Amino acid sequence: MPYVRADVQNLLAMLAAQPGPKMEDGDAPTARAAMTMMMQLVEAPRPDIAETKDLAIPGPAGTIPARLYRNSLATDPAPVLVFYHGGGWVIGDVNVYDSLCAEVCRTLNMTVVSVDYRLAPEHPFPAATEDCLAATAWVAGSPAEIGHPVSGLVPAGDSAGGNLAAVISQEQHGKLPVPILAQWLIYPATDMTATTGSMIDFADGYLLTAGTMEWFTRHYMGDQDLTHRWASPLLTESLAGQPPTLVYTCSLDPLRDQGRAYAAKLTAAGVRTIFREAEGQIHGSVTLRGGIPSAQDDLHKNLRALKLLIDEAA
């Protein structure tokens, strides 16, 4: 049996005792409501910061909602962390990730923009990627709504958002008016063709299941090519020249091996890479900090590593 932290085991037992069907047995709106309800129970309280406001970003299919977080009202040039939320490209939104983004903003003392990209199945692949590319380019242009000139970007996201952050860095590094200083990939989905290793070892019983991943992929990709570099950024030919990267994985995660493989490919390509793995921890833990207290410490260790990469690049 793999090592499971006591607080992780407690949360898994609580969730297992909840009645109701599995996510993959229902529809997307029901799953979205269930995620919102769960986060209200198990996410940590939101810290106070100087400013939070909703944004409207022009996108390829209309307005992209987003949320701005500032820990200071200073108007000097400064970098911005652009956050793409998780949820399998089907569930999740800026409200679910509000506490996390405020915590990142406060701890790094850094402006954060959280992007509320279009979701599948209403908007299948590549809608999410197109929205995130447009939103990132908008932020890079230092719009007045940010409140200060933008000196650099840090794409970041968890799970499906980690996929999006990796793709944004592959597509836009060196092509924007400001540099991508670093990227932070939190238990990222990098290979939609993966069926072995951790996908089998942790297929059930650790919150994210193989069945749920199949449900997400079916809703998002339909019959489209799973090997497309926007779907599976691990399969891109080369990662040479990518920005400095922090990859964070959890040892009990079906996606663990995809994150490990991406970090290894970055390192092999000569990219400055910090790899962190939380032993005994599960997928989704950065937004389960109320239910898994040790996840708060995991988050802060990540943020110290990320600050190191940002400071080196600045």
N, C-alpha and C positions, 0 to 999 in steps of 0.2 A: 504493500500500500504506500502511495506517495505521502510525503509530509504535508499536513494541513494545519495551519495555524489555528489556535483555539478560537479566536474571534471570527475567523472565516468559517470554521465548523459550526459555530453558533448561528451565524447568518444563514448558512446553507440549510441547517435544520429548520429554522424558522420559515424560510421560503418553501421548503419541501412540504411543510405542514399546511400551507395555504391551499384552499380548495380552488378548483377551476381547471379549465383545459390548458394544454400547452400552447405556447404562442403560435406554433406552426399549424395548430388545429383551428385557428381563427383567422380573421381578416386584419388588414393593416390598421384601420381606425381603432379597432378593439385593442390591438397590441400597443398603439401609441398611448391610449388612455391608461393601459396597465403600466407602462413605463413611467408615465407621469405620476401615477399613484404610488408606485414603489419608491420613486425618488423622494417623494414627500416624507416617506417613512424612514429611509435609510441614508439620506445624504446629510452632510454636516451643515450647520447653520452658515448663512452667508455673512462674510465679514463686511464691515463698513469701509467704503472707499470714498474718494472725493466726488466722483461723478459717474453716473450711469445714465445712458440715454439710448433710445432706439434710433436706428438709422434706416434710410431707404436708399439702396444702392442700385443704380441702373444695371440691368442684366440682359442677357440675350433673349429672354422670353418675358420681360417685364421686370418689375421691381423685386430686388432681393432684400428681404428684411435682414437686419443685423443689429447687434448691440455693442455699444462702445463702453469700455470700462477704463477709468483714469484714476490713478492713485494720487495725482497731483494736478493742479491747474496751471502748472508752468507752461510757458509758450516757447521754450527753447526746442531746437530740433532734437528728436529722440526716436528710437526704433519702436515698432509696433509688432506685437505678436498677433498673428491672424489665426483664429481657432476654428477648426471644422469639427463639428460634433460627431459622435458615434451613433450607432443604432442600425447598422446594416444597410444604410442608404434608404431605409424604410420607416424607421421610428426615430424619436429624439428631436429636440429643437433647442432654441436658445434658452428657454425657460428651464428645461431639465438641467442644462449645464450652467445656469446662472451662478450658483454658489462656487463651482469650480473656477469659472473664469474670474470672478471677483477675488478668489483666493490667489490665483496666479498673478493677477494685477497687483494685489497688495504685497505679496511676498517678493516679487521681482521689482516692485516699484516701476512698473512698465505698463504702457497703454496696451489694451487688448481689444480686438474686434472679433466678435463671435458671429459667424455667418450662418444664416438660416436658409440653406440651399434647398432646392426642390427635392421632394421625396418620391420614391417608387412605391407602388406600381403606377401611380398616376403619371409620374414623370420618370420613365426608365432611363437607363444608361444611354448616353453620357450626360444627362441633364445636371446631375449633382456636380460633376467635374466642370462642366461649362460655367455654372454659377460661381464656383469657387475660383476659377481662373479669372472671371470678370471682377469679382469682389476684391481679389488680391491686387489686380492691376489698378483698381480704383483707389484702394488704400495707398498704393505706391505713389500715386499722383498727388499726395498731400492735399486732399480736399479740405476745405475750411471746416467741415464738420468734425474732423479729428481733433482740432483745437491746437495743434502744433505741427510744424513741418516734420515729415516722416523721413528719418535718416537711413532706415533699413528695415527689413522685414524678418520675422521668424514664423514660418508656417508650422502649425502644430495641430495635432488631433489624435483622437483615440479610436481604435478599431477601424470602422469605415472612414472615420476622419483621419486616421493615420494613413490609410490608402490615399485619401485626397491630398494630404500634406505632401506625401512622397511624390505624387503626380505633379502637384504644383511646382515643387522644386525641380523636377526633371524638365518640365515645360518652360518655366519662367526664369530659372537661375541665369543671370547674366543678360536678361532681355528686358528688364524693368528699369525705370529711371533711378531706382535705388537698389543696393545689393541685398540679396538674401544672406543674412549674417549666419544663420544656423537653422536647423529644422529639428523638431521634436516629434518623434513617432512613438505613440503610446499603444502598446500591443496592437501593432498595425496589421491590417489585412493586406497582404502583398502578393498572394498567389491564389487565385480562385480555382486553380486546378488541383490544389493540395487535397490528398485523400489518405495520407499515411502518417506515421509518427504520432505527434500530439493530437492530430485530428481523430485518431483512433483511441489513444490512451485516455483522453479526457472528453470523449464523445458525449458523455452523459453524467450528470451528478455534480457539475461544477459551474452552475448558472448558465453560461453559454453552452449550448449543445450543438452537436453536428447536425441534428435535425433543424434547429433554428437557423444555422448557417446556410443550409440547403434552401430553406424557405426565403431567407434574405436574398440569396443569389438568384433564385427563380424569379422573385418579384423585380429585382433590379436589372438583371441581365436578359431575362427571357431566353430567346434562342440566339443571342448575340455571342460573339467570340470571346470566350473566357481568357484567351491568351493575349488579347489586346493590351498594350502597355498601360492604358488607363485603368483597366480592370485588374491586371496583375503586374504592378510596377517592378516586381522582382524579376520578371522575365524580359525586361528591357536589355538590350545588347550589352551596354556598359554603363556603369555608374561613376566613371571617372569624371572628375570636375564638379561633383555635387558639393553643396555647402556642408560645413561641419555639422555632424548629426549626433543627436542623442536618441538611442533606441531603447525603449523600456518594454520588457516582457514580464509575464507572470508564469510561474512554474506549472500551475494547474490549468492552463489556458489551451483550448484546442488550437488557437492561433500562435502559440508559443514558437513553434519551429519556423513559421513564416517570418517572425520578427528576428529570430536568431540568424536565419539565412540572409535577410536583408542587411543586417549589421555586418555579417561576414563578407558579403559581396562589396559593401562600401569599403571595408577595411582592405580587401584584396585590391580594390581600385585606387588605394592610396588616399582615401578620404578620411579626414580627422573624424574619428568615431568614438563615442563613449557608449558602451553597452551596459545596461543595468537589468538584472532579473531579480524579481522578488520571490524568494522561496516561500512555498506554502500559500501563495496568493492567487486569486482568481481574476479572470477577465471582468472588466467593468469596475474594478476596485477604486479608481480615482473618483468615481461619483457615488461610492458606497461608504464614504468615510464616517458617516454617523453610525452605520451598522457594523463597520469593520474599523475600529479605532486605529489599528496599526497602519492602515492605508494612508492616514494623514502623514505619518513619518515617511512612508514610501514616497509620497508626493513631494515632500520638502527635500528629500535627498535628490530627487529628480531635478527640482528647481535649482538646487545648488550646482549641480552638474551643468544644467543649461546655462546658468549665469556665467559659468566659467567659459563655455564656448562663445557666448555673446561678447564677453569682455575681451577674449582673445581676438575676435573678429573686428571689434569696433576700432 
